């Protein structure tokens, strides 16, 4: 009698596993899912941008006129941390690009936001502005100091991608390229950024 009961227990276990596997397979097949969907969610940065532009003691940089292929992924303004502004995007190729600004001491700040990049001593002219080139193990960066703040364009995109971002980051009202523009509170520019 004992051996018959043992065979039933093993048989019941296999039947239970078959039923559970069938239910799990059915759920997987019939529940919609997209294996190719990008798990990174876009963020709306307009409120933080308006807040930063009102509070920051420097002209806050942000993009305008980018195609829908550019996805904003992160944004923050931290007044207590050197008036730090951060706006990160994924470019159309899925590479990360960020604009970082702060009144914190430049050397420490740039190293922090670019994840340990160091100044190469080289400069690059972008739209008439001189930018320093910093190189790091993870991210490289273009860096500019003016208006009492440090502006950093950094990320995993290629150097042409940084220049694409850095070129319009100027406080000049005459700059007409519609890629990224800033509305300086202190210069009286008409403010081309559309919210």
BADOPA-701091 format. One record per residue (C-alpha): residue in one letter; chain; z, y, x. Coordinates in steps of 0.05 Angstrom, whole numbers, plus 5000, padded with zeros to 4 digits. Layout:
<node><type>A</type><mol>A</mol><up>Z</up><north>Y</north><east>X</east></node>
...
***
This chain:
<node><type>X</type><mol>A</mol><up>5000</up><north>5000</north><east>5000</east></node>
<node><type>X</type><mol>A</mol><up>5016</up><north>5047</north><east>5057</east></node>
<node><type>X</type><mol>A</mol><up>4947</up><north>5041</north><east>5089</east></node>
<node><type>X</type><mol>A</mol><up>4912</up><north>5057</north><east>5023</east></node>
<node><type>X</type><mol>A</mol><up>4954</up><north>5121</north><east>5016</east></node>
<node><type>X</type><mol>A</mol><up>4937</up><north>5142</north><east>5087</east></node>
<node><type>X</type><mol>A</mol><up>4862</up><north>5134</north><east>5073</east></node>
<node><type>X</type><mol>A</mol><up>4869</up><north>5176</north><east>5010</east></node>
<node><type>X</type><mol>A</mol><up>4903</up><north>5232</north><east>5049</east></node>
<node><type>X</type><mol>A</mol><up>4848</up><north>5234</north><east>5101</east></node>
<node><type>X</type><mol>A</mol><up>4794</up><north>5231</north><east>5048</east></node>
<node><type>X</type><mol>A</mol><up>4828</up><north>5288</north><east>5008</east></node>
<node><type>X</type><mol>A</mol><up>4832</up><north>5330</north><east>5071</east></node>
<node><type>X</type><mol>A</mol><up>4757</up><north>5322</north><east>5084</east></node>
<node><type>X</type><mol>A</mol><up>4741</up><north>5337</north><east>5011</east></node>
<node><type>X</type><mol>A</mol><up>4784</up><north>5400</north><east>5014</east></node>
<node><type>X</type><mol>A</mol><up>4750</up><north>5423</north><east>5077</east></node>
<node><type>X</type><mol>A</mol><up>4681</up><north>5411</north><east>5046</east></node>
<node><type>X</type><mol>A</mol><up>4699</up><north>5453</north><east>4985</east></node>
<node><type>X</type><mol>A</mol><up>4728</up><north>5510</north><east>5027</east></node>
<node><type>X</type><mol>A</mol><up>4666</up><north>5509</north><east>5072</east></node>
<node><type>X</type><mol>A</mol><up>4620</up><north>5511</north><east>5011</east></node>
<node><type>X</type><mol>A</mol><up>4657</up><north>5571</north><east>4982</east></node>
<node><type>X</type><mol>A</mol><up>4658</up><north>5608</north><east>5048</east></node>
<node><type>X</type><mol>A</mol><up>4583</up><north>5595</north><east>5057</east></node>
<node><type>X</type><mol>A</mol><up>4569</up><north>5619</north><east>4987</east></node>
<node><type>X</type><mol>A</mol><up>4608</up><north>5683</north><east>4998</east></node>
<node><type>X</type><mol>A</mol><up>4570</up><north>5695</north><east>5063</east></node>
<node><type>X</type><mol>A</mol><up>4502</up><north>5684</north><east>5031</east></node>
<node><type>X</type><mol>A</mol><up>4513</up><north>5723</north><east>4967</east></node>
<node><type>X</type><mol>A</mol><up>4554</up><north>5782</north><east>4992</east></node>
<node><type>X</type><mol>A</mol><up>4506</up><north>5836</north><east>5018</east></node>
<node><type>X</type><mol>A</mol><up>4513</up><north>5853</north><east>5091</east></node>
<node><type>X</type><mol>A</mol><up>4469</up><north>5889</north><east>5142</east></node>
<node><type>X</type><mol>A</mol><up>4474</up><north>5861</north><east>5212</east></node>
<node><type>X</type><mol>A</mol><up>4432</up><north>5919</north><east>5239</east></node>
<node><type>X</type><mol>A</mol><up>4474</up><north>5975</north><east>5209</east></node>
<node><type>X</type><mol>A</mol><up>4504</up><north>6024</north><east>5258</east></node>
<node><type>X</type><mol>A</mol><up>4579</up><north>6019</north><east>5252</east></node>
<node><type>X</type><mol>A</mol><up>4589</up><north>6091</north><east>5277</east></node>
<node><type>X</type><mol>A</mol><up>4601</up><north>6137</north><east>5218</east></node>
<node><type>X</type><mol>A</mol><up>4576</up><north>6209</north><east>5219</east></node>
<node><type>X</type><mol>A</mol><up>4629</up><north>6263</north><east>5211</east></node>
<node><type>X</type><mol>A</mol><up>4623</up><north>6331</north><east>5178</east></node>
<node><type>X</type><mol>A</mol><up>4645</up><north>6382</north><east>5230</east></node>
<node><type>X</type><mol>A</mol><up>4633</up><north>6447</north><east>5191</east></node>
<node><type>X</type><mol>A</mol><up>4707</up><north>6460</north><east>5172</east></node>
<node><type>X</type><mol>A</mol><up>4731</up><north>6448</north><east>5243</east></node>
<node><type>X</type><mol>A</mol><up>4675</up><north>6492</north><east>5270</east></node>
<node><type>X</type><mol>A</mol><up>4694</up><north>6550</north><east>5224</east></node>
<node><type>X</type><mol>A</mol><up>4767</up><north>6542</north><east>5243</east></node>
<node><type>X</type><mol>A</mol><up>4751</up><north>6541</north><east>5317</east></node>
<node><type>X</type><mol>A</mol><up>4706</up><north>6602</north><east>5312</east></node>
<node><type>X</type><mol>A</mol><up>4761</up><north>6641</north><east>5278</east></node>
<node><type>X</type><mol>A</mol><up>4816</up><north>6619</north><east>5326</east></node>
<node><type>X</type><mol>A</mol><up>4784</up><north>6609</north><east>5395</east></node>
<node><type>X</type><mol>A</mol><up>4785</up><north>6667</north><east>5445</east></node>
<node><type>X</type><mol>A</mol><up>4714</up><north>6649</north><east>5468</east></node>
<node><type>X</type><mol>A</mol><up>4646</up><north>6639</north><east>5434</east></node>
<node><type>X</type><mol>A</mol><up>4648</up><north>6568</north><east>5405</east></node>
<node><type>X</type><mol>A</mol><up>4585</up><north>6527</north><east>5416</east></node>
<node><type>X</type><mol>A</mol><up>4555</up><north>6481</north><east>5363</east></node>
<node><type>X</type><mol>A</mol><up>4486</up><north>6454</north><east>5346</east></node>
<node><type>X</type><mol>A</mol><up>4438</up><north>6478</north><east>5294</east></node>
<node><type>X</type><mol>A</mol><up>4370</up><north>6452</north><east>5276</east></node>
<node><type>X</type><mol>A</mol><up>4378</up><north>6382</north><east>5305</east></node>
<node><type>X</type><mol>A</mol><up>4338</up><north>6327</north><east>5271</east></node>
<node><type>X</type><mol>A</mol><up>4374</up><north>6278</north><east>5226</east></node>
<node><type>X</type><mol>A</mol><up>4368</up><north>6228</north><east>5284</east></node>
<node><type>X</type><mol>A</mol><up>4427</up><north>6264</north><east>5318</east></node>
<node><type>X</type><mol>A</mol><up>4492</up><north>6237</north><east>5290</east></node>
<node><type>X</type><mol>A</mol><up>4557</up><north>6278</north><east>5296</east></node>
<node><type>X</type><mol>A</mol><up>4612</up><north>6228</north><east>5313</east></node>
<node><type>X</type><mol>A</mol><up>4674</up><north>6267</north><east>5333</east></node>
<node><type>X</type><mol>A</mol><up>4702</up><north>6337</north><east>5328</east></node>
<node><type>X</type><mol>A</mol><up>4768</up><north>6371</north><east>5344</east></node>
<node><type>X</type><mol>A</mol><up>4798</up><north>6438</north><east>5359</east></node>
<node><type>X</type><mol>A</mol><up>4867</up><north>6439</north><east>5392</east></node>
<node><type>X</type><mol>A</mol><up>4896</up><north>6508</north><east>5401</east></node>
<node><type>X</type><mol>A</mol><up>4958</up><north>6481</north><east>5437</east></node>
<node><type>X</type><mol>A</mol><up>4914</up><north>6445</north><east>5489</east></node>
<node><type>X</type><mol>A</mol><up>4880</up><north>6505</north><east>5520</east></node>
<node><type>X</type><mol>A</mol><up>4841</up><north>6522</north><east>5457</east></node>
<node><type>X</type><mol>A</mol><up>4802</up><north>6458</north><east>5468</east></node>
<node><type>X</type><mol>A</mol><up>4738</up><north>6449</north><east>5427</east></node>
<node><type>X</type><mol>A</mol><up>4703</up><north>6382</north><east>5425</east></node>
<node><type>X</type><mol>A</mol><up>4640</up><north>6363</north><east>5388</east></node>
<node><type>X</type><mol>A</mol><up>4608</up><north>6295</north><east>5402</east></node>
<node><type>X</type><mol>A</mol><up>4540</up><north>6267</north><east>5379</east></node>
<node><type>X</type><mol>A</mol><up>4498</up><north>6205</north><east>5387</east></node>
<node><type>X</type><mol>A</mol><up>4427</up><north>6224</north><east>5406</east></node>
<node><type>X</type><mol>A</mol><up>4366</up><north>6190</north><east>5375</east></node>
<node><type>X</type><mol>A</mol><up>4370</up><north>6135</north><east>5429</east></node>
<node><type>X</type><mol>A</mol><up>4444</up><north>6121</north><east>5414</east></node>
<node><type>X</type><mol>A</mol><up>4470</up><north>6156</north><east>5477</east></node>
<node><type>X</type><mol>A</mol><up>4532</up><north>6199</north><east>5473</east></node>
<node><type>X</type><mol>A</mol><up>4529</up><north>6275</north><east>5485</east></node>
<node><type>X</type><mol>A</mol><up>4587</up><north>6323</north><east>5476</east></node>
<node><type>X</type><mol>A</mol><up>4601</up><north>6397</north><east>5481</east></node>
<node><type>X</type><mol>A</mol><up>4671</up><north>6411</north><east>5507</east></node>
<node><type>X</type><mol>A</mol><up>4702</up><north>6480</north><east>5515</east></node>
<node><type>X</type><mol>A</mol><up>4771</up><north>6504</north><east>5536</east></node>
<node><type>X</type><mol>A</mol><up>4811</up><north>6558</north><east>5569</east></node>
<node><type>X</type><mol>A</mol><up>4850</up><north>6505</north><east>5609</east></node>
<node><type>X</type><mol>A</mol><up>4844</up><north>6505</north><east>5686</east></node>
<node><type>X</type><mol>A</mol><up>4772</up><north>6486</north><east>5698</east></node>
<node><type>X</type><mol>A</mol><up>4777</up><north>6432</north><east>5752</east></node>
<node><type>X</type><mol>A</mol><up>4828</up><north>6390</north><east>5715</east></node>
<node><type>X</type><mol>A</mol><up>4795</up><north>6401</north><east>5647</east></node>
<node><type>X</type><mol>A</mol><up>4725</up><north>6382</north><east>5669</east></node>
<node><type>X</type><mol>A</mol><up>4750</up><north>6320</north><east>5705</east></node>
<node><type>X</type><mol>A</mol><up>4788</up><north>6300</north><east>5642</east></node>
<node><type>X</type><mol>A</mol><up>4731</up><north>6309</north><east>5591</east></node>
<node><type>X</type><mol>A</mol><up>4678</up><north>6279</north><east>5636</east></node>
<node><type>X</type><mol>A</mol><up>4723</up><north>6220</north><east>5654</east></node>
<node><type>X</type><mol>A</mol><up>4734</up><north>6235</north><east>5728</east></node>
<node><type>X</type><mol>A</mol><up>4670</up><north>6271</north><east>5747</east></node>
<node><type>X</type><mol>A</mol><up>4672</up><north>6314</north><east>5809</east></node>
<node><type>X</type><mol>A</mol><up>4633</up><north>6376</north><east>5828</east></node>
<node><type>X</type><mol>A</mol><up>4571</up><north>6358</north><east>5869</east></node>
<node><type>X</type><mol>A</mol><up>4563</up><north>6429</north><east>5895</east></node>
<node><type>X</type><mol>A</mol><up>4493</up><north>6431</north><east>5864</east></node>
<node><type>X</type><mol>A</mol><up>4473</up><north>6479</north><east>5810</east></node>
<node><type>X</type><mol>A</mol><up>4419</up><north>6477</north><east>5757</east></node>
<node><type>X</type><mol>A</mol><up>4385</up><north>6535</north><east>5722</east></node>
<node><type>X</type><mol>A</mol><up>4380</up><north>6524</north><east>5648</east></node>
<node><type>X</type><mol>A</mol><up>4352</up><north>6579</north><east>5604</east></node>
<node><type>X</type><mol>A</mol><up>4369</up><north>6631</north><east>5657</east></node>
<node><type>X</type><mol>A</mol><up>4442</up><north>6608</north><east>5663</east></node>
<node><type>X</type><mol>A</mol><up>4471</up><north>6574</north><east>5724</east></node>
<node><type>X</type><mol>A</mol><up>4506</up><north>6508</north><east>5710</east></node>
<node><type>X</type><mol>A</mol><up>4545</up><north>6466</north><east>5760</east></node>
<node><type>X</type><mol>A</mol><up>4527</up><north>6393</north><east>5764</east></node>
<node><type>X</type><mol>A</mol><up>4586</up><north>6345</north><east>5764</east></node>
<node><type>X</type><mol>A</mol><up>4578</up><north>6270</north><east>5776</east></node>
<node><type>X</type><mol>A</mol><up>4625</up><north>6215</north><east>5753</east></node>
<node><type>X</type><mol>A</mol><up>4631</up><north>6139</north><east>5747</east></node>
<node><type>X</type><mol>A</mol><up>4621</up><north>6140</north><east>5672</east></node>
<node><type>X</type><mol>A</mol><up>4594</up><north>6208</north><east>5652</east></node>
<node><type>X</type><mol>A</mol><up>4560</up><north>6264</north><east>5690</east></node>
<node><type>X</type><mol>A</mol><up>4565</up><north>6336</north><east>5666</east></node>
<node><type>X</type><mol>A</mol><up>4536</up><north>6406</north><east>5667</east></node>
<node><type>X</type><mol>A</mol><up>4591</up><north>6459</north><east>5672</east></node>
<node><type>X</type><mol>A</mol><up>4591</up><north>6534</north><east>5662</east></node>
<node><type>X</type><mol>A</mol><up>4647</up><north>6584</north><east>5667</east></node>
<node><type>X</type><mol>A</mol><up>4644</up><north>6649</north><east>5627</east></node>
<node><type>X</type><mol>A</mol><up>4676</up><north>6688</north><east>5570</east></node>
<node><type>X</type><mol>A</mol><up>4745</up><north>6664</north><east>5594</east></node>
<node><type>X</type><mol>A</mol><up>4728</up><north>6592</north><east>5581</east></node>
<node><type>X</type><mol>A</mol><up>4696</up><north>6531</north><east>5612</east></node>
<node><type>X</type><mol>A</mol><up>4637</up><north>6499</north><east>5575</east></node>
<node><type>X</type><mol>A</mol><up>4620</up><north>6426</north><east>5591</east></node>
<node><type>X</type><mol>A</mol><up>4560</up><north>6386</north><east>5568</east></node>
<node><type>X</type><mol>A</mol><up>4574</up><north>6313</north><east>5583</east></node>
<node><type>X</type><mol>A</mol><up>4560</up><north>6243</north><east>5560</east></node>
<node><type>X</type><mol>A</mol><up>4520</up><north>6180</north><east>5573</east></node>
<node><type>X</type><mol>A</mol><up>4453</up><north>6212</north><east>5558</east></node>
<node><type>X</type><mol>A</mol><up>4405</up><north>6225</north><east>5616</east></node>
<node><type>X</type><mol>A</mol><up>4404</up><north>6291</north><east>5653</east></node>
<node><type>X</type><mol>A</mol><up>4346</up><north>6317</north><east>5611</east></node>
<node><type>X</type><mol>A</mol><up>4390</up><north>6304</north><east>5550</east></node>
<node><type>X</type><mol>A</mol><up>4444</up><north>6349</north><east>5579</east></node>
<node><type>X</type><mol>A</mol><up>4394</up><north>6404</north><east>5594</east></node>
<node><type>X</type><mol>A</mol><up>4369</up><north>6397</north><east>5522</east></node>
<node><type>X</type><mol>A</mol><up>4440</up><north>6412</north><east>5499</east></node>
<node><type>X</type><mol>A</mol><up>4457</up><north>6463</north><east>5553</east></node>
<node><type>X</type><mol>A</mol><up>4395</up><north>6507</north><east>5547</east></node>
<node><type>X</type><mol>A</mol><up>4414</up><north>6539</north><east>5481</east></node>
<node><type>X</type><mol>A</mol><up>4488</up><north>6545</north><east>5497</east></node>
<node><type>X</type><mol>A</mol><up>4483</up><north>6617</north><east>5517</east></node>
<node><type>X</type><mol>A</mol><up>4515</up><north>6680</north><east>5488</east></node>
<node><type>X</type><mol>A</mol><up>4449</up><north>6716</north><east>5491</east></node>
<node><type>X</type><mol>A</mol><up>4426</up><north>6740</north><east>5422</east></node>
<node><type>X</type><mol>A</mol><up>4354</up><north>6740</north><east>5446</east></node>
<node><type>X</type><mol>A</mol><up>4351</up><north>6665</north><east>5458</east></node>
<node><type>X</type><mol>A</mol><up>4304</up><north>6640</north><east>5404</east></node>
<node><type>X</type><mol>A</mol><up>4299</up><north>6565</north><east>5413</east></node>
<node><type>X</type><mol>A</mol><up>4326</up><north>6530</north><east>5351</east></node>
<node><type>X</type><mol>A</mol><up>4362</up><north>6471</north><east>5381</east></node>
<node><type>X</type><mol>A</mol><up>4434</up><north>6492</north><east>5393</east></node>
<node><type>X</type><mol>A</mol><up>4460</up><north>6562</north><east>5384</east></node>
<node><type>X</type><mol>A</mol><up>4527</up><north>6596</north><east>5384</east></node>
<node><type>X</type><mol>A</mol><up>4555</up><north>6653</north><east>5343</east></node>
<node><type>X</type><mol>A</mol><up>4600</up><north>6692</north><east>5390</east></node>
<node><type>X</type><mol>A</mol><up>4653</up><north>6730</north><east>5353</east></node>
<node><type>X</type><mol>A</mol><up>4657</up><north>6782</north><east>5408</east></node>
<node><type>X</type><mol>A</mol><up>4584</up><north>6799</north><east>5421</east></node>
<node><type>X</type><mol>A</mol><up>4562</up><north>6819</north><east>5351</east></node>
<node><type>X</type><mol>A</mol><up>4505</up><north>6769</north><east>5350</east></node>
<node><type>X</type><mol>A</mol><up>4478</up><north>6757</north><east>5280</east></node>
<node><type>X</type><mol>A</mol><up>4499</up><north>6684</north><east>5282</east></node>
<node><type>X</type><mol>A</mol><up>4440</up><north>6636</north><east>5274</east></node>
<node><type>X</type><mol>A</mol><up>4484</up><north>6576</north><east>5258</east></node>
<node><type>X</type><mol>A</mol><up>4473</up><north>6553</north><east>5187</east></node>
<node><type>X</type><mol>A</mol><up>4531</up><north>6519</north><east>5153</east></node>
***
